[in-house]
Amino acid sequence: MKEQAFRYLLLFWAAFGLIAGCAKVSSPSGGPRDREAPVIVKSSPANGTVNFRGKEIVITFNEYVVLDRINEKFMVSPPMKLKPRVFTRNKDVRIQFNEALRDSTTYTFYFQDAIRDLNEGNAINNYQFVVSTGPVIDSLSVTGNVAGSVNLDPPENTLMLLYSQLADSFAVKHLPDYITRAEFNGEFRIDNVKPGNYRLYALKDLDNSKNYNNPDEEFGFYPETVEITPEKNYLPVKKDSAEIKPDETDLKVKAAKASDKPAAAIAGSGAASSQAGTSEKTLVEPPEIGEYQVFLFQAEKKNHYLTSSRRPLAYQMIYTLSLPPENLGFGFHIPEVEEDKYFIENSRNRDTITVWLTDSTVYNKPLLSTIVEFPFTDSLGITALKTDTFTMRYLAPRPARSKVVKRTPYKINFGLRAGQLKPDIRVKITAPLPFADPDTTGIWLFETTKDEKLKIPVSFRKDSANSCIYYMDTDLQAGKSYLFIADSAAFKSIYGDFNDSTGIKFSLLTPDAYGKLTLNIKNHSGGRIVQLLDKSEKLVREKYMEEDGPVEFTLLDKGTYRVRVIYDLNGDRRWTTGDFTLHRQPEPVSYYPTEIDIKANWEVEQNWDIGKKNVKDARLLNIKSPARR
């Protein structure tokens, strides 16, 4: 009995020790972060299948995957009227067709980097799946670059379209034969193309129509027919990061069947490829510079119409036109109101018309009926004057209870700031409402030194086109210091608003505080516009040149600049955009190959050969890398 009790006690302590050992607390061992993209283990049908008749494609990965912005990234070439349904199920990506596939057609399904693993978001880059409904896989490719026509930078989210029908109307009314999306650096490649003659276009597709049916879309076209032949357009298959690797559970079956798969003929290559099983393709990177270059442009508006009419103030009415009225003009009147009770001003390019009401019996009315004549283009493309009536409404804001509505202050910008100014400054005084004549008895300008103030004459000149602008006509001298004083109510609006009293001390620097740039331009016959830009390519100044020679930019602030030349082919002294209907390319531009640093009291002189057009050094390109989401 004692022996049996001892045996139970021994078993108890052994079990307790085992449980305690298993329950021992320890830190979990971490591993390296998963940075591998999902890997394809099989697909149905195989990538590269010919004589395909199915209604669905299933691609199976070695792990669970998700689709990132699939509606934006997924594309089919040639495009389908009804976009396929693309979705995930477990470790599968499925493509289900909503329409029958065309006979004897090679289909390329572009995923870009939409397929990612579930946990870490690692993407398969440049993945595409190819099947053919005929006996061959078309294997020719078209490569090139697309750029903005003014800045020569790679545009974002640009489609490249290839049409076998050469008439212009097909780019406007029909889907392309082949399509792809350009990379973020402007490079593009259209794969699996048949031999033949094509038209090549670039498009910023605003309405997802995949054709140029909207004049507001940016568009570009290659000026010549693109001839695609096996001799020059056969490129090895584009590399992606989704190598097919056998699933370990199915390894023996796959190995047994691999040698039995039929080879898929490659049209145009004169060779065969074993794409019908695992993806045993010859993989190389695409060329950096393609054969074709296309420039995107925004077409000029051609239709005339009134875009807006509004009354932001009781005494101000604004009408905006789609285009300047040219010779047709613009007519305006208010029934039963004399013309001396208002005046009309045009913007610099004459597409905005402002009416200032000057009689309180008119502008105090909340509703005013106005009759306007403006150019209008009808559905047949004929432009003529159209007369229409617009009711202009202004409701004064109601004050909150026990509060009084304060009139908006008459804020005047005197075109001066305290501190040091450029010696070539032109003092421009602006206000939100039309000026009355200034009261010069309340305005003083002094030249100052440490010991005294010397009063000097000051005069003003009204802008000929804009009643809200005055200019100071007094000559100011470099190296001098000044004090400008304006009493309260020295400047008034025609409605009785007036300025607060103002005093501004300022001085003009001497030219040696600035830099100078001289460019000796050669190798172009004809007019050109030379533009000086800041580092962000905002226009600083521009000069027009009729012929080769030097061009100077003086009184430059220290900093980094860029220079662009516009080749003025039509002599209108401005950059002219492209026109698809006229088969006119946008006027070419080129950039000076490097940035130019300007320092105070420095003169920089450079020679520039502008014989080659549409050139921008890669170091100057503004490329927006795609953000990972």
C-alpha positions in Angstrom: 0.0 0.0 0.0 2.8 2.3 0.9 4.6 1.4 -2.3 1.5 2.3 -4.4 1.1 5.7 -2.6 4.7 6.5 -3.2 4.2 5.7 -6.9 1.2 8.1 -7.2 3.2 10.8 -5.4 6.1 10.4 -7.9 3.8 10.7 -10.9 2.2 13.8 -9.4 5.5 15.6 -9.0 6.6 14.6 -12.5 3.4 15.9 -14.1 3.7 19.2 -12.1 7.2 19.7 -13.3 6.2 19.1 -16.9 3.3 21.6 -16.7 5.5 24.2 -15.0 8.1 23.8 -17.8 5.5 24.2 -20.5 4.1 27.3 -18.9 7.4 29.1 -18.6 7.1 32.7 -20.0 9.5 33.7 -22.8 9.6 36.6 -25.3 8.4 35.7 -28.8 11.2 35.4 -31.3 10.8 38.1 -34.0 11.8 37.6 -37.6 12.8 39.8 -40.5 10.0 41.8 -42.1 8.4 40.2 -45.1 9.5 42.2 -48.1 8.8 39.6 -50.8 6.0 40.2 -53.3 3.4 37.5 -53.8 4.4 34.7 -56.2 2.2 33.0 -58.7 1.9 29.2 -58.2 -0.5 28.5 -61.0 -3.1 30.1 -63.3 -6.1 28.9 -65.3 -5.5 29.3 -68.2 -1.7 29.6 -68.3 -0.2 33.0 -69.0 0.3 33.0 -72.8 -2.4 30.5 -73.7 -3.7 30.5 -77.3 -7.1 29.6 -78.7 -8.6 30.8 -75.4 -12.4 30.5 -75.1 -13.0 30.8 -71.4 -15.1 33.4 -69.5 -12.8 33.7 -66.5 -9.1 33.8 -65.7 -7.9 32.6 -62.3 -4.4 33.5 -61.0 -3.4 31.7 -57.7 -0.7 33.1 -55.4 1.4 31.6 -52.6 -0.3 33.9 -50.1 -3.4 35.9 -49.6 -3.5 39.1 -51.8 -5.5 42.3 -52.0 -6.1 44.6 -55.0 -5.0 48.2 -54.5 -7.0 50.8 -56.5 -7.8 48.2 -59.0 -10.4 50.3 -60.9 -7.7 52.9 -61.5 -4.7 50.6 -62.3 -6.2 47.7 -64.1 -6.4 48.0 -67.9 -7.2 45.7 -70.8 -5.6 46.0 -74.3 -7.5 46.1 -76.6 -10.1 47.9 -74.4 -13.4 46.2 -73.8 -16.7 48.1 -73.9 -17.7 46.4 -70.6 -14.9 46.3 -68.2 -14.2 42.9 -66.7 -14.9 42.3 -63.0 -11.6 41.8 -61.1 -11.7 40.5 -57.6 -9.9 38.3 -55.0 -11.0 35.1 -53.5 -8.7 33.6 -50.9 -5.3 33.4 -52.7 -6.8 33.9 -56.1 -7.2 36.9 -58.4 -10.1 36.4 -60.7 -11.0 38.2 -64.0 -14.5 37.6 -65.1 -15.6 38.9 -68.5 -18.8 40.8 -69.1 -18.7 40.5 -72.9 -17.4 38.0 -75.5 -13.8 38.2 -76.5 -13.0 39.0 -80.1 -11.7 36.3 -82.4 -8.0 36.0 -83.2 -7.1 38.8 -80.8 -4.3 38.9 -78.3 -5.5 40.4 -74.9 -3.1 41.9 -72.4 -4.4 42.5 -68.9 -2.3 45.1 -67.1 -2.3 45.2 -63.3 0.7 47.6 -62.8 1.3 47.3 -59.0 -2.3 46.7 -58.0 -1.7 43.1 -56.6 -0.2 43.2 -53.1 0.1 40.7 -50.3 -2.4 41.0 -47.5 -0.1 41.6 -44.5 2.7 43.9 -45.7 1.4 45.4 -48.9 4.3 44.2 -51.0 3.4 44.7 -54.7 4.0 42.8 -57.9 5.4 45.5 -60.3 4.5 45.7 -63.9 2.4 42.5 -63.9 0.5 41.6 -67.0 -1.4 38.5 -68.1 -1.7 37.6 -71.8 -4.0 35.3 -73.7 -5.0 35.0 -77.3 -8.3 33.9 -78.8 -6.5 32.9 -82.0 -3.6 30.4 -82.7 -0.8 32.9 -82.1 0.3 35.5 -79.5 1.0 38.9 -81.1 4.4 39.8 -79.9 5.5 43.2 -81.3 5.9 46.2 -79.1 5.9 50.0 -79.3 8.0 52.1 -76.9 8.4 55.8 -76.4 8.1 58.8 -74.1 5.4 61.3 -73.4 6.0 64.8 -72.0 4.2 68.0 -71.4 4.6 70.4 -74.3 5.5 73.5 -72.3 7.5 72.1 -69.4 8.7 68.8 -71.0 8.1 67.0 -67.7 6.5 63.6 -67.6 2.8 64.0 -67.1 0.9 61.9 -64.6 -1.7 59.3 -65.4 -1.5 59.5 -69.2 -2.9 56.8 -71.5 -1.1 55.8 -74.7 -3.5 54.8 -77.5 -2.7 52.9 -80.7 -5.3 52.8 -83.6 -5.1 50.7 -86.7 -7.7 52.9 -88.3 -5.7 56.0 -89.5 -8.6 58.5 -89.8 -8.7 61.2 -87.1 -12.3 60.5 -86.3 -11.5 57.1 -84.8 -9.5 58.8 -82.0 -12.6 60.8 -81.2 -15.4 58.3 -81.6 -13.9 54.8 -81.1 -11.9 52.7 -78.6 -8.3 52.1 -79.5 -6.9 48.8 -80.7 -4.2 48.9 -78.0 -3.8 50.9 -74.9 -1.4 51.3 -72.0 -0.6 53.8 -69.2 2.7 55.6 -69.3 5.1 55.2 -66.4 5.6 58.0 -63.9 8.9 58.9 -65.8 7.1 59.3 -69.1 8.2 56.1 -70.6 5.6 53.8 -72.2 5.5 50.4 -73.8 2.6 48.8 -75.7 3.0 45.1 -76.0 1.4 42.2 -78.0 0.7 44.3 -81.1 0.1 43.0 -84.6 2.3 44.1 -87.5 0.7 47.0 -89.4 0.4 50.8 -89.7 -1.0 52.7 -86.7 -1.7 56.2 -85.3 -0.3 56.9 -81.8 -1.9 59.2 -79.3 -1.5 60.3 -75.7 -4.5 61.2 -73.6 -5.3 62.5 -70.1 -8.7 60.8 -69.9 -11.1 62.9 -67.9 -14.3 60.8 -68.4 -12.8 57.3 -68.7 -14.0 57.0 -72.3 -10.5 56.0 -73.5 -10.9 58.3 -76.5 -10.5 62.0 -77.3 -14.1 63.1 -77.0 -13.6 66.1 -74.7 -11.7 69.2 -75.8 -10.9 70.0 -72.2 -8.7 66.8 -72.1 -4.9 67.1 -72.6 -4.0 65.3 -75.8 -1.0 64.6 -78.0 -0.4 62.8 -81.3 2.6 61.4 -83.1 2.8 63.4 -86.4 3.5 60.4 -88.6 2.1 56.9 -89.2 3.7 54.4 -86.9 4.8 51.4 -88.9 5.2 48.2 -86.8 7.2 45.4 -88.3 8.9 42.2 -86.9 12.3 43.6 -87.9 12.2 46.7 -85.7 9.4 46.1 -83.2 10.1 42.7 -81.7 11.3 43.2 -78.1 11.8 40.5 -75.5 8.9 40.2 -73.0 8.7 42.9 -70.4 9.9 41.7 -67.0 7.5 41.6 -64.0 8.1 40.4 -60.5 5.6 37.5 -60.5 7.6 34.5 -61.5 5.5 31.4 -61.3 6.8 29.0 -58.7 5.4 25.5 -58.2 3.2 24.9 -55.2 5.0 22.4 -53.0 1.9 20.3 -52.6 1.5 20.0 -56.4 5.2 19.9 -57.4 5.3 16.3 -58.7 2.2 16.8 -60.8 3.5 20.0 -62.4 6.9 18.4 -63.1 5.2 15.5 -64.9 3.0 17.7 -67.0 5.5 20.5 -67.9 7.0 18.7 -70.8 3.6 17.9 -72.3 2.4 21.5 -72.7 2.1 22.7 -76.3 4.2 25.7 -77.4 2.3 28.9 -78.2 3.4 30.5 -81.5 4.5 34.1 -81.3 3.2 36.2 -84.2 5.8 38.4 -85.9 8.8 37.0 -84.1 9.4 33.9 -86.3 10.0 32.0 -83.1 8.0 29.9 -80.5 7.7 30.4 -76.8 6.7 28.0 -74.1 4.3 30.4 -72.3 1.5 27.9 -71.9 2.8 26.3 -68.7 5.0 28.0 -66.2 6.2 31.4 -67.3 9.6 30.4 -68.7 10.0 33.6 -70.8 13.2 35.5 -71.6 12.9 38.5 -69.4 14.7 41.8 -70.0 14.1 45.4 -68.9 12.6 47.8 -71.5 14.8 50.4 -73.2 15.1 53.7 -71.3 14.4 55.8 -74.4 11.7 54.6 -76.8 11.3 55.1 -80.5 8.4 57.6 -80.4 8.0 60.9 -78.5 4.6 62.5 -78.0 3.8 65.9 -76.5 0.7 66.6 -74.5 -1.2 69.9 -75.0 -4.4 71.5 -74.1 -6.3 72.6 -77.2 -7.4 76.2 -77.4 -11.1 76.7 -76.8 -12.9 77.4 -80.1 -16.5 77.8 -79.0 -17.8 81.2 -77.8 -20.3 81.4 -75.0 -20.9 83.3 -71.7 -19.4 81.3 -68.9 -20.8 83.2 -65.9 -22.6 86.4 -64.8 -22.6 87.6 -61.2 -23.1 90.6 -59.0 -20.7 90.3 -56.0 -21.3 93.9 -54.9 -24.4 96.1 -55.2 -22.5 98.4 -57.6 -20.5 95.7 -59.5 -21.6 93.2 -62.1 -19.1 90.8 -63.8 -19.6 88.9 -67.1 -17.1 86.2 -68.1 -16.7 84.9 -71.7 -15.1 81.6 -72.8 -13.0 83.5 -75.3 -12.2 87.2 -76.1 -15.0 88.5 -78.4 -12.6 89.5 -81.1 -14.3 91.6 -83.8 -17.8 90.7 -82.6 -17.6 92.8 -79.5 -19.8 92.8 -76.4 -23.0 94.8 -75.8 -24.6 95.8 -72.6 -27.4 97.9 -71.4 -30.0 98.2 -68.6 -33.5 99.0 -69.8 -34.7 102.5 -68.8 -31.3 103.4 -67.3 -29.1 106.0 -68.9 -25.6 105.0 -70.0 -24.0 107.7 -67.8 -25.2 105.9 -64.7 -22.6 103.1 -65.2 -19.3 102.5 -67.0 -17.8 99.3 -68.5 -14.2 98.0 -68.2 -12.6 95.0 -69.9 -9.8 92.7 -68.6 -6.4 92.8 -70.3 -7.3 89.9 -72.7 -11.0 91.1 -73.0 -12.7 87.9 -71.8 -14.0 89.5 -68.5 -16.3 92.5 -68.6 -16.9 94.5 -65.4 -19.8 96.9 -65.1 -19.6 99.6 -62.3 -22.9 101.2 -61.4 -22.4 104.8 -60.3 -26.0 105.9 -59.4 -27.3 104.9 -56.0 -30.9 104.8 -57.3 -29.8 102.0 -59.6 -27.4 100.0 -57.5 -29.7 100.0 -54.4 -32.1 97.9 -56.3 -31.8 94.2 -55.3 -32.8 93.0 -58.8 -31.6 94.5 -62.1 -32.6 93.2 -65.5 -29.7 93.5 -67.9 -29.5 92.8 -71.7 -26.3 91.4 -73.0 -25.0 90.8 -76.5 -22.1 88.3 -76.7 -20.5 85.9 -79.2 -22.0 82.4 -79.3 -21.1 79.3 -81.2 -24.0 77.1 -82.1 -24.0 73.3 -82.7 -23.0 73.8 -86.4 -19.9 75.7 -85.4 -21.2 79.1 -86.5 -20.4 82.0 -84.3 -22.6 85.1 -84.1 -23.9 87.6 -81.6 -26.5 86.3 -79.3 -28.8 88.6 -77.2 -29.9 87.4 -73.8 -31.5 88.9 -70.6 -29.9 88.3 -67.2 -31.4 89.2 -63.9 -28.6 90.3 -61.6 -29.4 89.8 -58.0 -27.7 91.4 -54.9 -29.0 90.9 -51.4 -27.2 92.9 -48.7 -26.2 90.8 -45.7 -28.6 91.1 -42.8 -27.0 92.2 -39.5 -27.2 90.0 -36.5 -29.6 91.2 -33.8 -28.3 94.3 -32.0 -25.4 94.5 -34.4 -24.6 97.1 -37.2 -23.2 96.0 -40.5 -19.8 97.6 -40.9 -18.8 98.8 -44.3 -15.8 96.9 -45.8 -12.6 98.9 -45.2 -11.1 100.6 -48.3 -7.8 98.8 -48.3 -5.2 100.3 -50.6 -2.0 98.6 -51.7 0.5 101.4 -52.3 3.0 99.1 -54.1 5.6 99.9 -51.5 6.9 98.0 -48.6 9.2 99.1 -45.9 12.8 98.1 -46.6 15.0 98.0 -49.7 13.5 98.0 -53.1 14.8 97.5 -56.7 16.0 100.6 -58.4 13.7 100.0 -61.4 10.6 99.9 -59.3 7.3 101.2 -60.8 5.0 102.2 -57.9 1.6 100.9 -58.7 -1.3 101.8 -56.3 -4.3 99.4 -56.4 -7.7 99.3 -54.6 -10.7 97.0 -54.8 -13.0 99.8 -56.0 -12.6 102.5 -58.7 -10.6 105.5 -57.5 -11.8 109.1 -57.4 -9.1 111.6 -58.1 -6.5 111.6 -55.2 -6.3 114.7 -53.0 -2.6 115.5 -53.5 -2.7 118.1 -50.7 -2.7 115.2 -48.2 0.1 113.3 -49.9 3.8 113.9 -49.3 7.0 112.2 -50.5 10.3 113.0 -48.8 13.9 112.2 -49.7 15.5 111.4 -46.3 19.0 111.3 -44.9 20.2 110.9 -41.3 19.9 114.6 -40.7 17.0 116.0 -42.8 13.9 115.4 -44.9 13.7 117.0 -48.4 10.2 117.3 -49.8 10.0 116.4 -53.5 7.2 116.7 -56.0 4.9 113.7 -56.4 2.3 113.1 -59.1 0.0 110.3 -60.1 -1.4 108.8 -63.3 -4.5 106.8 -63.7 -4.4 103.5 -65.6 -6.1 103.8 -69.0 -8.0 100.5 -68.7 -8.5 99.9 -65.0 -10.1 102.4 -62.7 -8.8 100.6 -59.7 -5.1 101.4 -60.5 -3.0 104.5 -60.2 0.7 104.9 -60.8 3.2 107.2 -59.1 5.0 109.2 -61.8 7.8 110.5 -59.7 11.3 109.4 -60.6 13.0 107.6 -57.7 16.8 107.3 -57.6 18.9 104.3 -56.8 20.8 104.5 -53.5 18.3 107.0 -52.0 16.0 106.7 -49.0 12.4 108.0 -49.0 9.4 108.5 -46.8 5.9 108.3 -48.3 2.9 109.8 -46.3 -0.7 109.7 -47.2 -3.3 111.4 -44.9 -6.6 109.7 -44.2 -9.0 110.3 -47.1 -6.2 111.3 -49.5 -7.3 108.4 -51.7 -11.1 107.8 -52.1 -13.3 105.5 -54.1 -16.1 106.9 -56.3 -18.5 105.5 -53.7 -17.0 107.6 -50.8 -14.7 105.0 -49.2 -11.4 106.3 -48.1 -8.0 105.0 -46.9 -6.5 105.2 -43.4 -3.4 107.4 -42.9 -0.2 105.7 -44.1 3.5 106.2 -43.7 6.1 104.0 -45.4 9.9 104.3 -45.2 11.8 102.7 -48.1 15.1 102.9 -50.0 16.2 101.9 -53.5 19.2 99.6 -53.7 22.0 100.3 -56.3 22.5 98.0 -59.3 25.5 96.4 -57.7 23.2 94.6 -55.2 21.9 92.5 -58.1 23.2 90.1 -60.7 23.2 90.0 -64.5 22.7 87.2 -67.0 23.8 87.3 -70.6 22.9 84.5 -73.0 24.5 84.3 -76.4 21.9 82.4 -78.4 22.6 80.8 -81.8 21.6 78.3 -84.4 17.9 79.1 -84.9 16.4 81.1 -87.8 13.3 82.9 -86.7 11.6 84.5 -83.7 11.9 83.0 -80.3 10.8 83.9 -76.7 13.5 83.6 -74.1 12.0 83.0 -70.6 13.8 83.4 -67.3 12.3 81.1 -64.7 12.9 80.6 -61.0 13.8 77.1 -59.7 10.2 76.1 -59.5 9.8 77.3 -63.2 7.6 80.2 -62.4 8.1 83.0 -65.0 10.3 85.8 -63.8 10.8 87.7 -67.1 10.8 87.1 -70.8 12.3 88.7 -73.9 11.5 88.3 -77.6 14.3 87.9 -80.1 14.0 88.1 -83.9 17.4 86.5 -84.6 20.5 85.0 -83.0 22.5 87.1 -80.6 22.9 88.1 -77.0 19.9 88.6 -74.6 20.4 90.2 -71.2 18.5 90.0 -67.9 19.6 92.6 -65.4 18.8 93.5 -61.8 18.3 89.9 -60.8 17.9 88.8 -57.2 20.5 86.3 -56.1 19.2 82.7 -56.5 18.9 79.8 -58.9 17.3 80.2 -62.3 16.3 78.2 -65.3 16.0 79.4 -68.9 13.5 78.2 -71.5 13.2 79.2 -75.1 9.9 79.0 -77.1 10.3 78.7 -80.9 7.8 81.2 -82.2 7.1 79.4 -85.5 4.0 81.4 -86.4 5.4 84.8 -85.3 2.6 85.8 -83.0 5.1 86.4 -80.1 3.4 83.9 -77.8 3.5 80.1 -77.3 0.9 78.4 -79.5 -0.7 75.2 -78.5 -1.4 72.2 -80.8 -4.5 71.6 -82.9 -5.5 68.0 -83.7 -7.9 69.0 -86.4 -5.2 71.0 -88.2 -2.5 68.4 -87.5 -0.5 71.2 -85.9 1.9 70.3 -83.1 2.4 72.7 -80.2 5.3 75.1 -80.7 8.5 73.4 -79.5 10.4 74.6 -76.5 13.9 73.8 -75.1 15.6 74.3 -71.7 19.1 75.6 -71.1 20.9 72.4 -69.9 21.7 73.4 -66.4 20.4 75.7 -63.6 22.2 79.1 -63.4 23.2 80.6 -60.1 23.1 84.4 -59.8 24.9 86.3 -57.1 24.9 90.0 -56.1 27.3 92.1 -58.2 28.0 89.2 -60.5 27.7 88.9 -64.3 27.1 85.5 -65.8 27.6 85.0 -69.5 26.8 81.7 -71.3 26.6 80.4 -74.8 23.5 78.5 -75.8 23.0 76.5 -79.0 19.2 76.1 -79.5 19.4 74.2 -82.7 17.8 71.1 -81.2 14.2 71.5 -80.1 12.2 69.9 -77.2 15.3 69.3 -75.1 15.4 69.2 -71.3 18.2 67.7 -69.4 17.2 64.8 -67.1 18.5 66.7 -64.1 15.9 69.4 -64.6 12.9 67.1 -65.0 10.2 67.3 -62.4 9.2 63.7 -61.9 6.5 62.8 -59.4 7.2 59.3 -58.1 4.1 57.3 -57.4 3.4 57.3 -53.7 2.8 53.9 -52.1 -0.7 53.6 -50.8 
